[in-house]
């Protein structure tokens, strides 16, 4: 008892390394800085410019609007330049949901494009073109209970937001999520609803919709010649994904989803807002009077909803003691080893001007085989570990049909939460999958077709036997 009491925290010191002393000193330091920057009228000045009033708080200090905007844009620009996310020859597609994060992603990309255009106009040098920008919105109203009037109003607001941006003009692509199944709207809705009906798990349905959303964005990007896909994923959202993926048993594939760059896809995905907090992005949207729309925002349930509520509550409760709680979660996950596709593939100037689908094929052809060696789940594109692959090889002889092989190639998380357990439902699930997902599965397994034939060669008939 005596040793424990000697380690207890007092008002002045901390001997147990619990961090309370450091937090107290930090708060006192913030108080001294705030007092030093306070005018005689009681207005707290921005500690950076020491001229304007501090109106927005970061995890470290309160800043004026101009410095706060520069602070967030600086994080965005650092991520873009450090990872070569955008080049002069790019045609960038910004995924836009209407929320604050995607709104700021669009605004910052627009600011970069406008600056490039001004520099080009001032120099008169036409050898370096200004990168193009497009905007994509995926309409998911078919699976929501939102009235059609609200949906139409939300789409009108999105059209106004994009059209109100200063030149260069941005092309807006609006695609319904069911269109990934069929060009016929009625057929697409029927297949989507039928596919979701085969899944009993709430979290599994939400995860599958997320994967379908990515396929829809990729289709838009590929069909229109875009070279990069920009997502508005920020620190707060990635922190939620770290916890939810861990709970779902996706620890092996987790490093693939939290990097600045993801080249698993036909059009590489980049996350320039990865180091920005959702609260800061929302604050800047409010202070800059940037219009957002939340009419189509739907609550999340299952594991995803619980984790989002937990992280939000954690951030709120510990805002004073540790305002960087979300960043701490992400920084912990960063210690995991990234995959080879967590960077942009090298291209030369000629490849930059090729269509995206050709450029991707050329990159695979030029590679040393590492891309083909990475087996990916056909549903979520998560990398499969060696144990999963060994399990696949050991069960080859039990395959009875295409959907059995498909199920065997899925990651454990998708098998548990998305794939139906009943054979009849599994067959129905496989038959209703969108063509891009089936094609990706066939392309992946096609690389190992010779291995599959080798494993089941004893069960195959020879040409002479087949003719008898």
C-alpha positions in Angstrom: 0.0 0.0 0.0 2.8 2.4 0.8 4.5 1.8 -2.6 1.2 2.4 -4.4 0.5 5.6 -2.4 4.0 6.9 -3.3 3.1 6.5 -7.0 -0.1 8.5 -6.7 -0.4 11.8 -8.5 -0.4 15.0 -6.5 -1.4 18.4 -7.7 2.2 19.3 -8.7 3.8 16.1 -9.8 3.1 12.8 -11.5 5.2 9.7 -10.6 3.1 7.1 -12.3 3.6 8.3 -15.8 -0.1 8.6 -16.3 0.3 11.8 -18.3 -1.8 14.0 -16.1 1.1 16.3 -15.3 2.0 16.7 -18.9 -1.7 17.5 -19.8 -1.8 20.0 -17.0 1.4 21.8 -18.1 0.1 21.8 -21.7 -3.2 23.4 -20.6 -1.3 26.0 -18.5 0.9 26.8 -21.5 -2.1 27.2 -23.8 -3.6 29.5 -21.2 -0.5 31.7 -21.0 -0.4 31.9 -24.8 -4.1 32.9 -25.0 -3.6 35.6 -22.3 -0.6 37.0 -24.2 -2.6 37.2 -27.4 -5.6 38.8 -25.8 -6.4 42.5 -26.6 -7.6 45.0 -24.1 -11.1 44.5 -25.4 -10.9 40.8 -24.5 -10.5 39.6 -28.1 -8.1 36.6 -28.5 -5.8 37.1 -31.5 -4.5 34.4 -33.8 -1.1 33.3 -32.5 0.2 33.0 -36.0 -0.6 36.3 -37.7 -1.3 38.2 -34.4 -3.6 40.4 -36.3 -7.0 38.7 -36.8 -9.3 37.3 -34.2 -9.0 33.6 -33.5 -12.2 31.9 -34.6 -11.4 28.2 -35.2 -9.7 25.7 -33.0 -7.3 23.0 -34.1 -5.9 20.2 -31.9 -3.1 22.5 -30.9 -4.4 26.1 -30.9 -7.1 28.6 -32.1 -6.5 30.4 -35.4 -8.1 33.1 -37.5 -10.0 32.1 -40.6 -7.2 32.8 -43.0 -4.6 30.9 -41.0 -7.0 28.1 -40.3 -7.7 27.7 -44.0 -3.9 27.8 -44.7 -3.4 25.2 -42.0 -5.8 22.7 -43.5 -4.8 23.4 -47.1 -1.2 22.9 -46.1 -2.0 19.4 -44.9 -3.8 18.7 -48.1 -1.0 20.1 -50.3 1.7 18.2 -48.3 -0.1 14.9 -48.9 -0.5 15.7 -52.6 3.1 16.7 -53.2 4.7 14.1 -50.9 3.0 11.2 -52.7 2.7 12.7 -56.2 -1.0 12.4 -56.2 -1.7 14.9 -59.0 0.5 15.8 -62.0 0.0 18.2 -64.8 -1.1 15.5 -67.2 -3.7 14.0 -64.8 -7.4 14.0 -65.2 -8.7 13.8 -61.6 -12.2 12.5 -60.5 -13.4 13.7 -57.1 -15.9 11.5 -55.4 -18.5 13.8 -54.0 -21.2 12.8 -51.4 -22.1 16.3 -50.4 -20.7 16.1 -46.9 -18.1 18.5 -45.5 -15.1 16.2 -46.2 -15.9 15.6 -49.9 -16.8 19.3 -50.2 -13.4 20.4 -48.9 -11.7 17.8 -51.1 -13.4 19.3 -54.1 -12.6 22.8 -53.0 -8.9 22.2 -52.4 -8.5 20.3 -55.7 -10.3 23.3 -57.4 -7.9 25.7 -55.7 -4.9 23.8 -57.0 -6.4 23.7 -60.5 -7.1 27.4 -60.4 -3.6 28.2 -59.3 -2.2 26.1 -62.1 -4.4 27.8 -64.6 -3.3 31.3 -63.4 0.4 30.3 -63.5 -0.2 29.0 -67.1 -1.9 32.2 -68.2 0.8 34.3 -66.6 3.7 32.4 -68.2 2.3 31.8 -71.6 4.0 28.4 -71.7 1.6 25.9 -73.1 3.9 22.9 -72.8 2.6 22.1 -69.3 -1.2 21.5 -69.4 -3.5 22.2 -66.4 -4.8 18.9 -64.9 -8.5 18.2 -65.5 -11.1 17.8 -62.8 -14.4 15.9 -62.8 -16.9 15.3 -60.0 -18.8 12.0 -59.4 -21.9 11.5 -57.3 -23.4 8.1 -56.7 -27.2 8.2 -56.2 -28.2 5.5 -53.7 -31.8 6.6 -53.2 -33.1 3.3 -54.5 -32.0 1.6 -51.3 -33.1 4.4 -49.0 -36.5 5.6 -47.7 -35.9 9.2 -48.7 -38.7 10.7 -50.7 -38.0 11.4 -54.3 -38.6 15.1 -53.9 -35.7 15.3 -51.4 -33.5 13.3 -53.7 -34.2 15.5 -56.6 -33.5 18.6 -54.4 -30.2 17.2 -53.2 -29.1 16.5 -56.8 -30.0 20.0 -57.8 -27.9 21.4 -54.9 -24.9 19.2 -56.0 -25.3 20.5 -59.6 -25.3 24.0 -58.3 -22.2 23.5 -56.1 -20.2 22.1 -59.0 -21.4 24.7 -61.6 -20.7 27.6 -59.2 -17.0 26.8 -59.0 -14.9 29.2 -61.0 -13.3 28.0 -64.3 -11.8 25.7 -65.4 -15.2 23.9 -65.6 -15.7 20.6 -64.0 -17.8 17.8 -65.6 -20.4 16.3 -63.2 -21.1 12.6 -63.4 -24.3 11.4 -61.6 -24.7 7.7 -61.6 -27.2 5.5 -59.7 -25.7 2.7 -57.8 -28.0 0.1 -59.5 -26.5 1.1 -62.9 -23.4 -1.0 -62.1 -25.7 -4.1 -62.6 -27.5 -3.0 -65.8 -28.1 -0.1 -68.1 -31.8 -0.8 -67.7 -32.9 1.0 -64.5 -35.6 -1.5 -63.7 -33.4 -4.5 -64.2 -30.6 -2.9 -62.2 -32.9 -2.1 -59.2 -34.3 -5.7 -59.3 -30.8 -7.2 -59.2 -29.6 -4.9 -56.5 -32.6 -5.6 -54.2 -32.3 -9.3 -54.9 -28.6 -9.3 -54.1 -29.2 -7.5 -50.8 -32.1 -9.8 -50.0 -29.7 -12.8 -49.9 -27.6 -11.1 -47.1 -29.0 -11.4 -43.6 -26.3 -9.5 -41.7 -26.8 -5.7 -41.4 -23.1 -4.9 -41.4 -22.6 -7.2 -44.4 -25.2 -5.3 -46.4 -23.5 -1.9 -45.6 -20.1 -3.3 -46.5 -21.3 -4.7 -49.8 -22.9 -1.3 -50.7 -19.6 0.4 -49.9 -17.8 -2.0 -52.3 -20.5 -1.4 -55.0 -20.0 2.3 -54.5 -16.3 2.0 -55.3 -17.0 -0.1 -58.3 -19.4 2.6 -59.6 -16.8 5.3 -59.1 -14.2 3.1 -60.8 -16.6 2.6 -63.8 -17.1 6.3 -64.1 -13.4 7.0 -64.0 -12.5 4.3 -66.5 -15.3 5.1 -68.9 -14.3 8.8 -69.0 -10.5 8.5 -69.1 -9.7 9.7 -65.5 -6.3 8.9 -64.2 -6.8 9.4 -60.4 -9.8 9.0 -58.1 -9.8 11.4 -55.1 -11.8 10.4 -52.0 -12.6 12.7 -49.1 -11.6 10.1 -46.4 -10.2 12.0 -43.4 -8.5 11.0 -40.2 -11.8 10.6 -38.4 -13.3 8.2 -40.9 -10.1 6.2 -41.2 -9.9 5.9 -37.4 -13.4 4.4 -37.5 -12.3 2.0 -40.2 -9.3 0.9 -38.2 -11.5 -0.2 -35.3 -14.3 -1.7 -37.3 -11.9 -3.6 -39.6 -10.1 -5.0 -36.5 -13.5 -6.1 -35.1 -14.4 -7.8 -38.4 -11.2 -9.8 -38.5 -9.6 -7.7 -41.3 -6.3 -7.1 -39.5 -4.2 -8.6 -42.3 -5.7 -6.4 -45.0 -6.1 -3.3 -42.8 -2.8 -1.6 -44.1 -4.3 -1.6 -47.6 -7.1 0.7 -46.7 -5.4 3.4 -44.7 -2.6 4.6 -47.0 -2.4 7.8 -49.0 -2.4 5.9 -52.2 -4.2 2.7 -53.3 -3.3 1.3 -56.7 -5.3 -2.0 -56.5 -7.9 -0.5 -58.7 -7.9 0.3 -62.5 -7.8 4.0 -61.5 -5.6 4.6 -58.5 -7.3 6.0 -55.4 -5.7 8.8 -53.4 -6.6 10.3 -50.0 -5.3 13.9 -49.8 -7.3 14.7 -46.6 -6.0 11.7 -44.7 -4.4 14.0 -42.1 -7.4 16.3 -41.6 -10.0 15.8 -38.9 -13.7 15.8 -39.8 -14.5 18.5 -37.1 -11.9 20.8 -38.7 -13.2 20.3 -42.2 -16.8 20.9 -41.0 -15.7 24.1 -39.3 -14.0 25.4 -42.4 -17.0 24.7 -44.5 -19.1 26.7 -42.1 -16.7 29.6 -41.8 -16.2 29.8 -45.6 -20.0 29.4 -46.2 -19.4 26.5 -48.5 -22.7 24.8 -49.3 -23.0 21.2 -48.4 -26.0 18.9 -48.5 -27.0 16.3 -46.0 -30.4 15.4 -47.4 -29.2 12.0 -48.5 -27.3 11.1 -45.4 -28.5 7.9 -43.9 -27.7 6.5 -40.4 -25.4 3.5 -40.2 -26.2 0.4 -38.2 -24.4 -2.8 -37.1 -20.7 -2.7 -36.4 -20.1 0.3 -38.5 -22.6 2.4 -36.7 -21.5 1.3 -33.2 -17.8 2.1 -34.0 -18.7 5.5 -35.4 -20.7 6.4 -32.3 -17.9 5.1 -30.1 -15.1 7.1 -31.8 -17.3 10.2 -31.8 -18.1 9.9 -28.1 -14.4 9.1 -27.4 -13.3 12.2 -29.2 -16.0 14.4 -27.5 -15.2 13.1 -23.9 -11.4 13.4 -24.3 -11.4 16.7 -26.3 -9.8 18.6 -23.5 -7.3 16.0 -22.3 -6.3 14.5 -25.7 -7.8 16.2 -28.7 -5.8 14.0 -31.1 -7.5 10.8 -30.1 -8.5 9.9 -33.7 -5.0 10.7 -35.0 -3.6 8.4 -32.3 -5.7 5.5 -33.6 -4.6 6.1 -37.2 -0.9 6.5 -36.1 -1.0 3.2 -34.3 -2.3 1.5 -37.4 0.4 3.1 -39.5 2.9 0.8 -37.8 1.6 -2.1 -39.9 3.6 -2.9 -43.0 1.9 -1.5 -46.2 1.4 -3.5 -49.3 3.2 -3.0 -52.6 0.2 -1.3 -54.2 0.2 1.4 -51.5 2.0 3.7 -53.9 1.5 5.0 -57.4 3.0 2.8 -60.1 5.8 4.3 -62.1 4.8 5.6 -65.6 6.6 7.6 -68.3 5.3 10.5 -70.2 3.8 8.4 -72.9 1.9 6.3 -70.5 0.4 9.4 -68.9 -1.5 10.1 -72.1 -2.8 6.5 -72.6 -6.4 5.6 -71.6 -6.6 4.3 -68.0 -7.4 0.7 -69.0 -4.4 0.5 -71.3 -2.1 2.1 -68.8 -3.2 -0.4 -66.1 -2.5 -3.4 -68.5 0.9 -1.9 -69.4 1.8 -1.5 -65.7 1.0 -5.1 -65.0 2.9 -6.3 -68.0 6.0 -4.3 -67.0 5.9 -5.4 -63.4 8.1 -8.1 -61.9 5.0 -10.2 -61.1 4.4 -8.8 -57.6 1.0 -7.4 -58.6 -0.2 -10.7 -59.9 1.2 -12.5 -56.9 -1.1 -10.6 -54.5 -4.4 -12.5 -54.3 -7.4 -10.2 -53.6 -10.9 -10.9 -52.3 -13.3 -10.7 -55.3 -15.8 -8.8 -53.2 -13.9 -6.2 -51.2 -10.4 -6.5 -52.9 -8.8 -7.2 -49.5 -5.4 -9.0 -49.8 -5.6 -12.7 -48.8 -2.9 -14.0 -46.4 -1.0 -17.2 -46.8 -3.2 -19.1 -44.5 -6.3 -18.2 -46.6 -4.6 -19.2 -49.8 -3.5 -22.5 -48.3 -7.1 -23.2 -47.3 -8.1 -22.5 -50.9 -5.6 -25.0 -52.3 -6.6 -27.7 -49.8 -10.3 -27.4 -50.8 -9.9 -27.3 -54.6 -11.1 -30.9 -55.0 -14.4 -30.1 -53.3 -15.4 -27.4 -55.8 -18.6 -28.2 -57.6 -19.4 -25.0 -59.4 -18.3 -21.5 -60.2 -19.9 -20.0 -57.1 -18.1 -22.5 -54.9 -14.8 -21.3 -56.3 -15.9 -17.7 -55.9 -16.7 -18.3 -52.2 -13.4 -20.0 -51.6 -11.5 -16.9 -53.0 -13.3 -14.5 -50.6 -11.7 -13.2 -47.5 -12.9 -14.5 -44.0 -14.7 -11.3 -43.3 -16.8 -11.4 -46.5 -17.4 -15.1 -46.0 -18.7 -14.4 -42.5 -20.8 -11.3 -43.0 -21.7 -11.1 -46.7 -21.8 -14.5 -48.3 -25.0 -16.5 -47.6 -24.7 -19.8 -45.8 -27.4 -21.6 -47.7 -26.2 -23.1 -50.9 -29.3 -22.0 -52.8 -28.9 -18.4 -51.6 -25.2 -18.5 -52.4 -25.9 -19.5 -55.9 -28.5 -16.7 -56.2 -26.0 -14.3 -54.7 -23.3 -15.2 -57.3 -25.8 -15.0 -60.2 -26.8 -11.5 -59.2 -23.3 -10.0 -58.8 -22.5 -7.1 -61.0 -20.4 -7.9 -64.1 -17.3 -5.8 -63.0 -17.1 -7.9 -59.8 -17.4 -11.2 -61.6 -15.0 -10.1 -64.3 -12.4 -9.1 -61.6 -12.9 -12.6 -60.0 -12.4 -14.3 -63.3 -9.3 -12.2 -64.1 -7.8 -13.0 -60.8 -8.4 -16.8 -60.8 -7.5 -16.9 -64.5 -3.9 -16.1 -63.5 -3.8 -19.4 -61.6 -5.8 -21.5 -64.0 -2.9 -23.8 -64.7 -2.5 -24.3 -61.0 -6.2 -25.1 -60.5 -6.0 -27.6 -63.4 -3.0 -29.2 -61.9 -4.8 -29.7 -58.6 -7.8 -31.4 -60.1 -6.1 -33.1 -63.1 -7.1 -36.6 -61.7 -10.7 -35.6 -62.0 -10.5 -34.3 -65.6 -11.2 -36.4 -68.7 -8.6 -36.6 -71.4 -9.5 -35.7 -75.0 -9.8 -39.4 -75.9 -12.0 -40.1 -72.9 -14.2 -37.1 -73.6 -14.9 -38.4 -77.1 -16.1 -41.8 -76.0 
